[in-house]
Amino acid sequence: MFVMLLGGGGTIYNQYTITPLLNLGVPMHKVHQLATKLHCHAIKSLNKITKTRHKILHLNSNIDNGGKGGI
């Protein structure tokens, strides 16, 4: 198992992202492209998780206050 840090704000860490990808056998000319795609995928996934969490909290809040739960 390899652990890679994808960075924040578009940062790609050489030691923690590029090197593990090279160790996995990814060609050098594809490493930066793959790291960028992984970063974008992680951001999109986090955004979806956060939105789902907020919807659940809002739904529970409405039920607790006697509402129909946002329906």
PDB file of N, CA, C, O and CB in Angstrom:
ATOM      1  N   MET A   1       0.849  -1.164   0.000  1.00  0.00           N
ATOM      2  CA  MET A   1       0.000   0.000   0.000  1.00  0.00           C
ATOM      3  C   MET A   1       0.901   1.235   0.000  1.00  0.00           C
ATOM      4  O   MET A   1       1.897   1.299   0.721  1.00  0.00           O
ATOM      5  CB  MET A   1      -0.969  -0.006   1.222  1.00  0.00           C
ATOM      6  N   PHE A   2       0.528   2.204  -0.819  1.00  0.00           N
ATOM      7  CA  PHE A   2       1.259   3.466  -0.874  1.00  0.00           C
ATOM      8  C   PHE A   2       0.360   4.580  -0.361  1.00  0.00           C
ATOM      9  O   PHE A   2      -0.827   4.636  -0.685  1.00  0.00           O
ATOM     10  CB  PHE A   2       1.748   3.771  -2.317  1.00  0.00           C
ATOM     11  N   VAL A   3       0.927   5.450   0.427  1.00  0.00           N
ATOM     12  CA  VAL A   3       0.206   6.626   0.899  1.00  0.00           C
ATOM     13  C   VAL A   3       0.741   7.816   0.121  1.00  0.00           C
ATOM     14  O   VAL A   3       1.950   8.027   0.027  1.00  0.00           O
ATOM     15  CB  VAL A   3       0.368   6.831   2.455  1.00  0.00           C
ATOM     16  N   MET A   4      -0.192   8.594  -0.439  1.00  0.00           N
ATOM     17  CA  MET A   4       0.202   9.786  -1.197  1.00  0.00           C
ATOM     18  C   MET A   4      -0.535  10.988  -0.635  1.00  0.00           C
ATOM     19  O   MET A   4      -1.737  10.922  -0.378  1.00  0.00           O
ATOM     20  CB  MET A   4      -0.096   9.617  -2.720  1.00  0.00           C
ATOM     21  N   LEU A   5       0.176  12.076  -0.446  1.00  0.00           N
ATOM     22  CA  LEU A   5      -0.455  13.336  -0.092  1.00  0.00           C
ATOM     23  C   LEU A   5      -0.767  14.067  -1.385  1.00  0.00           C
ATOM     24  O   LEU A   5       0.114  14.281  -2.217  1.00  0.00           O
ATOM     25  CB  LEU A   5       0.455  14.197   0.847  1.00  0.00           C
ATOM     26  N   LEU A   6      -2.011  14.445  -1.546  1.00  0.00           N
ATOM     27  CA  LEU A   6      -2.403  15.105  -2.784  1.00  0.00           C
ATOM     28  C   LEU A   6      -2.272  16.618  -2.699  1.00  0.00           C
ATOM     29  O   LEU A   6      -2.388  17.309  -3.711  1.00  0.00           O
ATOM     30  CB  LEU A   6      -3.821  14.737  -3.138  1.00  0.00           C
ATOM     31  N   GLY A   7      -2.036  17.129  -1.517  1.00  0.00           N
ATOM     32  CA  GLY A   7      -1.815  18.562  -1.371  1.00  0.00           C
ATOM     33  C   GLY A   7      -3.111  19.344  -1.282  1.00  0.00           C
ATOM     34  O   GLY A   7      -4.208  18.801  -1.413  1.00  0.00           O
ATOM     35  N   GLY A   8      -2.949  20.616  -1.058  1.00  0.00           N
ATOM     36  CA  GLY A   8      -4.100  21.506  -0.975  1.00  0.00           C
ATOM     37  C   GLY A   8      -3.875  22.712  -1.851  1.00  0.00           C
ATOM     38  O   GLY A   8      -2.738  23.155  -2.020  1.00  0.00           O
ATOM     39  N   GLY A   9      -4.919  23.241  -2.400  1.00  0.00           N
ATOM     40  CA  GLY A   9      -4.799  24.417  -3.252  1.00  0.00           C
ATOM     41  C   GLY A   9      -4.002  24.168  -4.516  1.00  0.00           C
ATOM     42  O   GLY A   9      -3.360  25.076  -5.044  1.00  0.00           O
ATOM     43  N   GLY A  10      -4.043  22.929  -5.004  1.00  0.00           N
ATOM     44  CA  GLY A  10      -3.333  22.610  -6.236  1.00  0.00           C
ATOM     45  C   GLY A  10      -1.879  22.229  -6.056  1.00  0.00           C
ATOM     46  O   GLY A  10      -1.175  22.001  -7.040  1.00  0.00           O
ATOM     47  N   THR A  11      -1.410  22.154  -4.805  1.00  0.00           N
ATOM     48  CA  THR A  11      -0.033  21.787  -4.534  1.00  0.00           C
ATOM     49  C   THR A  11       0.161  20.288  -4.724  1.00  0.00           C
ATOM     50  O   THR A  11      -0.654  19.496  -4.250  1.00  0.00           O
ATOM     51  CB  THR A  11       0.367  22.208  -3.117  1.00  0.00           C
ATOM     52  N   ILE A  12       1.208  19.897  -5.397  1.00  0.00           N
ATOM     53  CA  ILE A  12       1.572  18.490  -5.547  1.00  0.00           C
ATOM     54  C   ILE A  12       2.955  18.327  -4.938  1.00  0.00           C
ATOM     55  O   ILE A  12       3.929  18.913  -5.409  1.00  0.00           O
ATOM     56  CB  ILE A  12       1.544  18.029  -7.060  1.00  0.00           C
ATOM     57  N   TYR A  13       3.027  17.521  -3.882  1.00  0.00           N
ATOM     58  CA  TYR A  13       4.288  17.331  -3.177  1.00  0.00           C
ATOM     59  C   TYR A  13       5.136  16.275  -3.879  1.00  0.00           C
ATOM     60  O   TYR A  13       4.689  15.143  -4.070  1.00  0.00           O
ATOM     61  CB  TYR A  13       4.033  16.929  -1.715  1.00  0.00           C
ATOM     62  N   ASN A  14       6.352  16.639  -4.262  1.00  0.00           N
ATOM     63  CA  ASN A  14       7.237  15.704  -4.957  1.00  0.00           C
ATOM     64  C   ASN A  14       7.525  14.464  -4.127  1.00  0.00           C
ATOM     65  O   ASN A  14       7.381  13.342  -4.613  1.00  0.00           O
ATOM     66  CB  ASN A  14       8.539  16.389  -5.318  1.00  0.00           C
ATOM     67  N   GLN A  15       7.927  14.655  -2.895  1.00  0.00           N
ATOM     68  CA  GLN A  15       8.345  13.540  -2.059  1.00  0.00           C
ATOM     69  C   GLN A  15       7.181  12.610  -1.734  1.00  0.00           C
ATOM     70  O   GLN A  15       7.377  11.399  -1.639  1.00  0.00           O
ATOM     71  CB  GLN A  15       8.970  14.055  -0.776  1.00  0.00           C
ATOM     72  N   TYR A  16       5.987  13.144  -1.562  1.00  0.00           N
ATOM     73  CA  TYR A  16       4.864  12.336  -1.098  1.00  0.00           C
ATOM     74  C   TYR A  16       3.863  11.971  -2.190  1.00  0.00           C
ATOM     75  O   TYR A  16       2.959  11.173  -1.942  1.00  0.00           O
ATOM     76  CB  TYR A  16       4.154  13.060  -0.012  1.00  0.00           C
ATOM     77  N   THR A  17       3.996  12.522  -3.371  1.00  0.00           N
ATOM     78  CA  THR A  17       3.079  12.198  -4.465  1.00  0.00           C
ATOM     79  C   THR A  17       3.832  11.658  -5.667  1.00  0.00           C
ATOM     80  O   THR A  17       3.539  10.563  -6.149  1.00  0.00           O
ATOM     81  CB  THR A  17       2.270  13.429  -4.867  1.00  0.00           C
ATOM     82  N   ILE A  18       4.781  12.406  -6.142  1.00  0.00           N
ATOM     83  CA  ILE A  18       5.508  12.034  -7.354  1.00  0.00           C
ATOM     84  C   ILE A  18       6.323  10.755  -7.151  1.00  0.00           C
ATOM     85  O   ILE A  18       6.256   9.838  -7.969  1.00  0.00           O
ATOM     86  CB  ILE A  18       6.428  13.176  -7.788  1.00  0.00           C
ATOM     87  N   THR A  19       7.087  10.698  -6.068  1.00  0.00           N
ATOM     88  CA  THR A  19       7.948   9.538  -5.818  1.00  0.00           C
ATOM     89  C   THR A  19       7.160   8.233  -5.698  1.00  0.00           C
ATOM     90  O   THR A  19       7.543   7.244  -6.323  1.00  0.00           O
ATOM     91  CB  THR A  19       8.755   9.760  -4.554  1.00  0.00           C
ATOM     92  N   PRO A  20       6.061   8.190  -4.908  1.00  0.00           N
ATOM     93  CA  PRO A  20       5.300   6.939  -4.851  1.00  0.00           C
ATOM     94  C   PRO A  20       4.740   6.511  -6.210  1.00  0.00           C
ATOM     95  O   PRO A  20       4.697   5.317  -6.508  1.00  0.00           O
ATOM     96  CB  PRO A  20       4.165   7.081  -3.866  1.00  0.00           C
ATOM     97  N   LEU A  21       4.313   7.466  -7.032  1.00  0.00           N
ATOM     98  CA  LEU A  21       3.804   7.118  -8.357  1.00  0.00           C
ATOM     99  C   LEU A  21       4.917   6.543  -9.227  1.00  0.00           C
ATOM    100  O   LEU A  21       4.701   5.585  -9.969  1.00  0.00           O
ATOM    101  CB  LEU A  21       3.180   8.348  -9.035  1.00  0.00           C
ATOM    102  N   LEU A  22       6.093   7.124  -9.135  1.00  0.00           N
ATOM    103  CA  LEU A  22       7.234   6.582  -9.882  1.00  0.00           C
ATOM    104  C   LEU A  22       7.573   5.172  -9.394  1.00  0.00           C
ATOM    105  O   LEU A  22       7.907   4.295 -10.190  1.00  0.00           O
ATOM    106  CB  LEU A  22       8.468   7.510  -9.740  1.00  0.00           C
ATOM    107  N   ASN A  23       7.483   4.964  -8.073  1.00  0.00           N
ATOM    108  CA  ASN A  23       7.763   3.641  -7.506  1.00  0.00           C
ATOM    109  C   ASN A  23       6.740   2.598  -7.958  1.00  0.00           C
ATOM    110  O   ASN A  23       7.043   1.405  -8.004  1.00  0.00           O
ATOM    111  CB  ASN A  23       7.783   3.718  -5.981  1.00  0.00           C
ATOM    112  N   LEU A  24       5.541   3.045  -8.286  1.00  0.00           N
ATOM    113  CA  LEU A  24       4.512   2.137  -8.785  1.00  0.00           C
ATOM    114  C   LEU A  24       4.688   1.823 -10.270  1.00  0.00           C
ATOM    115  O   LEU A  24       3.968   0.992 -10.824  1.00  0.00           O
ATOM    116  CB  LEU A  24       3.138   2.733  -8.548  1.00  0.00           C
ATOM    117  N   GLY A  25       5.643   2.486 -10.904  1.00  0.00           N
ATOM    118  CA  GLY A  25       5.939   2.208 -12.310  1.00  0.00           C
ATOM    119  C   GLY A  25       5.267   3.134 -13.296  1.00  0.00           C
ATOM    120  O   GLY A  25       5.272   2.863 -14.497  1.00  0.00           O
ATOM    121  N   VAL A  26       4.688   4.222 -12.818  1.00  0.00           N
ATOM    122  CA  VAL A  26       4.063   5.195 -13.721  1.00  0.00           C
ATOM    123  C   VAL A  26       5.174   5.959 -14.440  1.00  0.00           C
ATOM    124  O   VAL A  26       6.088   6.466 -13.792  1.00  0.00           O
ATOM    125  CB  VAL A  26       3.113   6.182 -12.937  1.00  0.00           C
ATOM    126  N   PRO A  27       5.108   6.047 -15.765  1.00  0.00           N
ATOM    127  CA  PRO A  27       6.147   6.773 -16.512  1.00  0.00           C
ATOM    128  C   PRO A  27       6.211   8.247 -16.093  1.00  0.00           C
ATOM    129  O   PRO A  27       5.192   8.863 -15.779  1.00  0.00           O
ATOM    130  CB  PRO A  27       5.884   6.670 -18.026  1.00  0.00           C
ATOM    131  N   MET A  28       7.413   8.786 -16.097  1.00  0.00           N
ATOM    132  CA  MET A  28       7.636  10.163 -15.646  1.00  0.00           C
ATOM    133  C   MET A  28       6.740  11.162 -16.365  1.00  0.00           C
ATOM    134  O   MET A  28       6.241  12.099 -15.742  1.00  0.00           O
ATOM    135  CB  MET A  28       9.088  10.548 -15.850  1.00  0.00           C
ATOM    136  N   HIS A  29       6.525  10.980 -17.665  1.00  0.00           N
ATOM    137  CA  HIS A  29       5.728  11.954 -18.413  1.00  0.00           C
ATOM    138  C   HIS A  29       4.234  11.877 -18.061  1.00  0.00           C
ATOM    139  O   HIS A  29       3.476  12.772 -18.435  1.00  0.00           O
ATOM    140  CB  HIS A  29       5.917  11.736 -19.911  1.00  0.00           C
ATOM    141  N   LYS A  30       3.799  10.832 -17.355  1.00  0.00           N
ATOM    142  CA  LYS A  30       2.395  10.702 -16.960  1.00  0.00           C
ATOM    143  C   LYS A  30       2.153  11.010 -15.477  1.00  0.00           C
ATOM    144  O   LYS A  30       1.009  11.162 -15.048  1.00  0.00           O
ATOM    145  CB  LYS A  30       1.910   9.304 -17.267  1.00  0.00           C
ATOM    146  N   VAL A  31       3.233  11.099 -14.705  1.00  0.00           N
ATOM    147  CA  VAL A  31       3.107  11.256 -13.257  1.00  0.00           C
ATOM    148  C   VAL A  31       2.375  12.543 -12.881  1.00  0.00           C
ATOM    149  O   VAL A  31       1.441  12.503 -12.081  1.00  0.00           O
ATOM    150  CB  VAL A  31       4.482  11.239 -12.609  1.00  0.00           C
ATOM    151  N   HIS A  32       2.775  13.672 -13.437  1.00  0.00           N
ATOM    152  CA  HIS A  32       2.141  14.947 -13.077  1.00  0.00           C
ATOM    153  C   HIS A  32       0.680  14.964 -13.501  1.00  0.00           C
ATOM    154  O   HIS A  32      -0.173  15.463 -12.766  1.00  0.00           O
ATOM    155  CB  HIS A  32       2.889  16.125 -13.723  1.00  0.00           C
ATOM    156  N   GLN A  33       0.387  14.430 -14.667  1.00  0.00           N
ATOM    157  CA  GLN A  33      -0.998  14.366 -15.151  1.00  0.00           C
ATOM    158  C   GLN A  33      -1.848  13.508 -14.207  1.00  0.00           C
ATOM    159  O   GLN A  33      -2.963  13.897 -13.859  1.00  0.00           O
ATOM    160  CB  GLN A  33      -1.047  13.792 -16.598  1.00  0.00           C
ATOM    161  N   LEU A  34      -1.340  12.361 -13.795  1.00  0.00           N
ATOM    162  CA  LEU A  34      -2.074  11.483 -12.890  1.00  0.00           C
ATOM    163  C   LEU A  34      -2.257  12.138 -11.526  1.00  0.00           C
ATOM    164  O   LEU A  34      -3.339  12.060 -10.944  1.00  0.00           O
ATOM    165  CB  LEU A  34      -1.349  10.143 -12.739  1.00  0.00           C
ATOM    166  N   ALA A  35      -1.217  12.781 -11.011  1.00  0.00           N
ATOM    167  CA  ALA A  35      -1.309  13.456  -9.715  1.00  0.00           C
ATOM    168  C   ALA A  35      -2.371  14.549  -9.758  1.00  0.00           C
ATOM    169  O   ALA A  35      -3.117  14.719  -8.793  1.00  0.00           O
ATOM    170  CB  ALA A  35       0.056  14.054  -9.315  1.00  0.00           C
ATOM    171  N   THR A  36      -2.450  15.279 -10.842  1.00  0.00           N
ATOM    172  CA  THR A  36      -3.456  16.328 -10.990  1.00  0.00           C
ATOM    173  C   THR A  36      -4.858  15.732 -11.030  1.00  0.00           C
ATOM    174  O   THR A  36      -5.778  16.256 -10.401  1.00  0.00           O
ATOM    175  CB  THR A  36      -3.194  17.148 -12.259  1.00  0.00           C
ATOM    176  N   LYS A  37      -5.021  14.635 -11.769  1.00  0.00           N
ATOM    177  CA  LYS A  37      -6.335  13.980 -11.836  1.00  0.00           C
ATOM    178  C   LYS A  37      -6.751  13.421 -10.474  1.00  0.00           C
ATOM    179  O   LYS A  37      -7.915  13.534 -10.090  1.00  0.00           O
ATOM    180  CB  LYS A  37      -6.316  12.852 -12.879  1.00  0.00           C
ATOM    181  N   LEU A  38      -5.814  12.823  -9.748  1.00  0.00           N
ATOM    182  CA  LEU A  38      -6.115  12.313  -8.415  1.00  0.00           C
ATOM    183  C   LEU A  38      -6.528  13.439  -7.480  1.00  0.00           C
ATOM    184  O   LEU A  38      -7.464  13.291  -6.694  1.00  0.00           O
ATOM    185  CB  LEU A  38      -4.911  11.571  -7.843  1.00  0.00           C
ATOM    186  N   HIS A  39      -5.827  14.566  -7.568  1.00  0.00           N
ATOM    187  CA  HIS A  39      -6.150  15.731  -6.744  1.00  0.00           C
ATOM    188  C   HIS A  39      -7.566  16.223  -7.048  1.00  0.00           C
ATOM    189  O   HIS A  39      -8.344  16.476  -6.128  1.00  0.00           O
ATOM    190  CB  HIS A  39      -5.124  16.865  -6.980  1.00  0.00           C
ATOM    191  N   CYS A  40      -7.902  16.358  -8.318  1.00  0.00           N
ATOM    192  CA  CYS A  40      -9.245  16.823  -8.707  1.00  0.00           C
ATOM    193  C   CYS A  40     -10.317  15.852  -8.249  1.00  0.00           C
ATOM    194  O   CYS A  40     -11.376  16.272  -7.784  1.00  0.00           O
ATOM    195  CB  CYS A  40      -9.333  17.010 -10.226  1.00  0.00           C
ATOM    196  N   HIS A  41     -10.055  14.555  -8.376  1.00  0.00           N
ATOM    197  CA  HIS A  41     -11.016  13.545  -7.938  1.00  0.00           C
ATOM    198  C   HIS A  41     -11.240  13.642  -6.430  1.00  0.00           C
ATOM    199  O   HIS A  41     -12.375  13.546  -5.963  1.00  0.00           O
ATOM    200  CB  HIS A  41     -10.527  12.130  -8.318  1.00  0.00           C
ATOM    201  N   ALA A  42     -10.165  13.832  -5.671  1.00  0.00           N
ATOM    202  CA  ALA A  42     -10.274  13.939  -4.218  1.00  0.00           C
ATOM    203  C   ALA A  42     -11.101  15.164  -3.824  1.00  0.00           C
ATOM    204  O   ALA A  42     -11.929  15.085  -2.916  1.00  0.00           O
ATOM    205  CB  ALA A  42      -8.875  14.012  -3.580  1.00  0.00           C
ATOM    206  N   ILE A  43     -10.883  16.288  -4.495  1.00  0.00           N
ATOM    207  CA  ILE A  43     -11.626  17.511  -4.190  1.00  0.00           C
ATOM    208  C   ILE A  43     -13.110  17.333  -4.501  1.00  0.00           C
ATOM    209  O   ILE A  43     -13.962  17.733  -3.708  1.00  0.00           O
ATOM    210  CB  ILE A  43     -11.056  18.700  -4.983  1.00  0.00           C
ATOM    211  N   LYS A  44     -13.422  16.733  -5.655  1.00  0.00           N
ATOM    212  CA  LYS A  44     -14.827  16.503  -6.021  1.00  0.00           C
ATOM    213  C   LYS A  44     -15.504  15.558  -5.037  1.00  0.00           C
ATOM    214  O   LYS A  44     -16.659  15.768  -4.665  1.00  0.00           O
ATOM    215  CB  LYS A  44     -14.924  15.933  -7.444  1.00  0.00           C
ATOM    216  N   SER A  45     -14.794  14.528  -4.621  1.00  0.00           N
ATOM    217  CA  SER A  45     -15.359  13.576  -3.659  1.00  0.00           C
ATOM    218  C   SER A  45     -15.601  14.247  -2.309  1.00  0.00           C
ATOM    219  O   SER A  45     -16.650  14.049  -1.696  1.00  0.00           O
ATOM    220  CB  SER A  45     -14.423  12.364  -3.488  1.00  0.00           C
ATOM    221  N   LEU A  46     -14.653  15.024  -1.856  1.00  0.00           N
ATOM    222  CA  LEU A  46     -14.816  15.736  -0.591  1.00  0.00           C
ATOM    223  C   LEU A  46     -15.996  16.696  -0.653  1.00  0.00           C
ATOM    224  O   LEU A  46     -16.756  16.808   0.309  1.00  0.00           O
ATOM    225  CB  LEU A  46     -13.538  16.497  -0.238  1.00  0.00           C
ATOM    226  N   ASN A  47     -16.154  17.384  -1.768  1.00  0.00           N
ATOM    227  CA  ASN A  47     -17.263  18.307  -1.945  1.00  0.00           C
ATOM    228  C   ASN A  47     -18.599  17.560  -1.847  1.00  0.00           C
ATOM    229  O   ASN A  47     -19.528  18.034  -1.193  1.00  0.00           O
ATOM    230  CB  ASN A  47     -17.148  19.035  -3.300  1.00  0.00           C
ATOM    231  N   LYS A  48     -18.694  16.415  -2.484  1.00  0.00           N
ATOM    232  CA  LYS A  48     -19.928  15.633  -2.451  1.00  0.00           C
ATOM    233  C   LYS A  48     -20.216  15.123  -1.034  1.00  0.00           C
ATOM    234  O   LYS A  48     -21.359  15.167  -0.578  1.00  0.00           O
ATOM    235  CB  LYS A  48     -19.836  14.451  -3.434  1.00  0.00           C
ATOM    236  N   ILE A  49     -19.187  14.645  -0.347  1.00  0.00           N
ATOM    237  CA  ILE A  49     -19.356  14.173   1.027  1.00  0.00           C
ATOM    238  C   ILE A  49     -19.833  15.306   1.928  1.00  0.00           C
ATOM    239  O   ILE A  49     -20.731  15.113   2.748  1.00  0.00           O
ATOM    240  CB  ILE A  49     -18.040  13.585   1.563  1.00  0.00           C
ATOM    241  N   THR A  50     -19.237  16.487   1.782  1.00  0.00           N
ATOM    242  CA  THR A  50     -19.613  17.632   2.601  1.00  0.00           C
ATOM    243  C   THR A  50     -21.051  18.053   2.343  1.00  0.00           C
ATOM    244  O   THR A  50     -21.793  18.330   3.286  1.00  0.00           O
ATOM    245  CB  THR A  50     -18.677  18.797   2.338  1.00  0.00           C
ATOM    246  N   LYS A  51     -21.457  18.106   1.068  1.00  0.00           N
ATOM    247  CA  LYS A  51     -22.837  18.477   0.743  1.00  0.00           C
ATOM    248  C   LYS A  51     -23.824  17.470   1.304  1.00  0.00           C
ATOM    249  O   LYS A  51     -24.877  17.854   1.813  1.00  0.00           O
ATOM    250  CB  LYS A  51     -23.018  18.594  -0.769  1.00  0.00           C
ATOM    251  N   THR A  52     -23.499  16.177   1.217  1.00  0.00           N
ATOM    252  CA  THR A  52     -24.371  15.140   1.751  1.00  0.00           C
ATOM    253  C   THR A  52     -24.496  15.281   3.260  1.00  0.00           C
ATOM    254  O   THR A  52     -25.590  15.161   3.812  1.00  0.00           O
ATOM    255  CB  THR A  52     -23.843  13.747   1.386  1.00  0.00           C
ATOM    256  N   ARG A  53     -23.384  15.532   3.920  1.00  0.00           N
ATOM    257  CA  ARG A  53     -23.404  15.717   5.373  1.00  0.00           C
ATOM    258  C   ARG A  53     -24.285  16.894   5.776  1.00  0.00           C
ATOM    259  O   ARG A  53     -25.065  16.792   6.722  1.00  0.00           O
ATOM    260  CB  ARG A  53     -21.986  15.928   5.898  1.00  0.00           C
ATOM    261  N   HIS A  54     -24.164  18.004   5.063  1.00  0.00           N
ATOM    262  CA  HIS A  54     -24.987  19.172   5.375  1.00  0.00           C
ATOM    263  C   HIS A  54     -26.467  18.898   5.131  1.00  0.00           C
ATOM    264  O   HIS A  54     -27.314  19.364   5.893  1.00  0.00           O
ATOM    265  CB  HIS A  54     -24.538  20.370   4.546  1.00  0.00           C
ATOM    266  N   LYS A  55     -26.789  18.149   4.079  1.00  0.00           N
ATOM    267  CA  LYS A  55     -28.191  17.795   3.820  1.00  0.00           C
ATOM    268  C   LYS A  55     -28.747  16.933   4.940  1.00  0.00           C
ATOM    269  O   LYS A  55     -29.881  17.130   5.376  1.00  0.00           O
ATOM    270  CB  LYS A  55     -28.326  17.061   2.476  1.00  0.00           C
ATOM    271  N   ILE A  56     -27.945  15.969   5.411  1.00  0.00           N
ATOM    272  CA  ILE A  56     -28.390  15.103   6.514  1.00  0.00           C
ATOM    273  C   ILE A  56     -28.591  15.912   7.781  1.00  0.00           C
ATOM    274  O   ILE A  56     -29.586  15.724   8.482  1.00  0.00           O
ATOM    275  CB  ILE A  56     -27.375  13.975   6.767  1.00  0.00           C
ATOM    276  N   LEU A  57     -27.663  16.810   8.087  1.00  0.00           N
ATOM    277  CA  LEU A  57     -27.801  17.653   9.276  1.00  0.00           C
ATOM    278  C   LEU A  57     -29.037  18.537   9.181  1.00  0.00           C
ATOM    279  O   LEU A  57     -29.753  18.716  10.167  1.00  0.00           O
ATOM    280  CB  LEU A  57     -26.551  18.518   9.467  1.00  0.00           C
ATOM    281  N   HIS A  58     -29.289  19.089   8.001  1.00  0.00           N
ATOM    282  CA  HIS A  58     -30.466  19.934   7.800  1.00  0.00           C
ATOM    283  C   HIS A  58     -31.746  19.111   7.939  1.00  0.00           C
ATOM    284  O   HIS A  58     -32.714  19.569   8.547  1.00  0.00           O
ATOM    285  CB  HIS A  58     -30.414  20.614   6.415  1.00  0.00           C
ATOM    286  N   LEU A  59     -31.755  17.918   7.387  1.00  0.00           N
ATOM    287  CA  LEU A  59     -32.903  17.031   7.482  1.00  0.00           C
ATOM    288  C   LEU A  59     -33.178  16.686   8.938  1.00  0.00           C
ATOM    289  O   LEU A  59     -34.322  16.770   9.385  1.00  0.00           O
ATOM    290  CB  LEU A  59     -32.673  15.755   6.659  1.00  0.00           C
ATOM    291  N   ASN A  60     -32.151  16.301   9.681  1.00  0.00           N
ATOM    292  CA  ASN A  60     -32.319  15.969  11.097  1.00  0.00           C
ATOM    293  C   ASN A  60     -32.751  17.173  11.907  1.00  0.00           C
ATOM    294  O   ASN A  60     -33.533  17.036  12.848  1.00  0.00           O
ATOM    295  CB  ASN A  60     -31.029  15.406  11.664  1.00  0.00           C
ATOM    296  N   SER A  61     -32.257  18.345  11.562  1.00  0.00           N
ATOM    297  CA  SER A  61     -32.633  19.567  12.262  1.00  0.00           C
ATOM    298  C   SER A  61     -34.114  19.849  12.078  1.00  0.00           C
ATOM    299  O   SER A  61     -34.796  20.231  13.029  1.00  0.00           O
ATOM    300  CB  SER A  61     -31.799  20.752  11.766  1.00  0.00           C
ATOM    301  N   ASN A  62     -34.613  19.666  10.871  1.00  0.00           N
ATOM    302  CA  ASN A  62     -36.030  19.903  10.612  1.00  0.00           C
ATOM    303  C   ASN A  62     -36.908  18.902  11.343  1.00  0.00           C
ATOM    304  O   ASN A  62     -37.966  19.272  11.850  1.00  0.00           O
ATOM    305  CB  ASN A  62     -36.310  19.844   9.122  1.00  0.00           C
ATOM    306  N   ILE A  63     -36.492  17.637  11.410  1.00  0.00           N
ATOM    307  CA  ILE A  63     -37.263  16.615  12.107  1.00  0.00           C
ATOM    308  C   ILE A  63     -37.290  16.913  13.600  1.00  0.00           C
ATOM    309  O   ILE A  63     -38.332  16.785  14.242  1.00  0.00           O
ATOM    310  CB  ILE A  63     -36.676  15.215  11.847  1.00  0.00           C
ATOM    311  N   ASP A  64     -36.136  17.315  14.159  1.00  0.00           N
ATOM    312  CA  ASP A  64     -36.058  17.627  15.581  1.00  0.00           C
ATOM    313  C   ASP A  64     -36.948  18.802  15.960  1.00  0.00           C
ATOM    314  O   ASP A  64     -37.413  18.887  17.096  1.00  0.00           O
ATOM    315  CB  ASP A  64     -34.627  17.923  15.971  1.00  0.00           C
ATOM    316  N   ASN A  65     -37.187  19.705  15.021  1.00  0.00           N
ATOM    317  CA  ASN A  65     -38.004  20.885  15.298  1.00  0.00           C
ATOM    318  C   ASN A  65     -39.465  20.677  14.924  1.00  0.00           C
ATOM    319  O   ASN A  65     -40.231  21.640  14.869  1.00  0.00           O
ATOM    320  CB  ASN A  65     -37.455  22.081  14.554  1.00  0.00           C
ATOM    321  N   GLY A  66     -39.862  19.431  14.665  1.00  0.00           N
ATOM    322  CA  GLY A  66     -41.255  19.152  14.375  1.00  0.00           C
ATOM    323  C   GLY A  66     -41.633  19.329  12.921  1.00  0.00           C
ATOM    324  O   GLY A  66     -42.809  19.234  12.570  1.00  0.00           O
ATOM    325  N   GLY A  67     -40.658  19.583  12.075  1.00  0.00           N
ATOM    326  CA  GLY A  67     -40.931  19.750  10.642  1.00  0.00           C
ATOM    327  C   GLY A  67     -41.058  18.420   9.943  1.00  0.00           C
ATOM    328  O   GLY A  67     -40.986  17.369  10.580  1.00  0.00           O
ATOM    329  N   LYS A  68     -41.244  18.456   8.648  1.00  0.00           N
ATOM    330  CA  LYS A  68     -41.387  17.240   7.865  1.00  0.00           C
ATOM    331  C   LYS A  68     -40.046  16.716   7.383  1.00  0.00           C
ATOM    332  O   LYS A  68     -40.007  15.769   6.597  1.00  0.00           O
ATOM    333  CB  LYS A  68     -42.296  17.485   6.686  1.00  0.00           C
ATOM    334  N   GLY A  69     -38.966  17.294   7.825  1.00  0.00           N
ATOM    335  CA  GLY A  69     -37.650  16.806   7.420  1.00  0.00           C
ATOM    336  C   GLY A  69     -37.218  17.266   6.047  1.00  0.00           C
ATOM    337  O   GLY A  69     -36.462  16.571   5.369  1.00  0.00           O
ATOM    338  N   GLY A  70     -37.681  18.416   5.631  1.00  0.00           N
ATOM    339  CA  GLY A  70     -37.267  18.956   4.342  1.00  0.00           C
ATOM    340  C   GLY A  70     -38.032  18.391   3.180  1.00  0.00           C
ATOM    341  O   GLY A  70     -37.646  18.604   2.031  1.00  0.00           O
ATOM    342  N   ILE A  71     -39.118  17.668   3.442  1.00  0.00           N
ATOM    343  CA  ILE A  71     -39.907  17.084   2.353  1.00  0.00           C
ATOM    344  C   ILE A  71     -41.075  17.984   2.031  1.00  0.00           C
ATOM    345  O   ILE A  71     -41.866  17.673   1.141  1.00  0.00           O
ATOM    346  CB  ILE A  71     -40.404  15.673   2.720  1.00  0.00           C
TER     347      ILE A  71
END
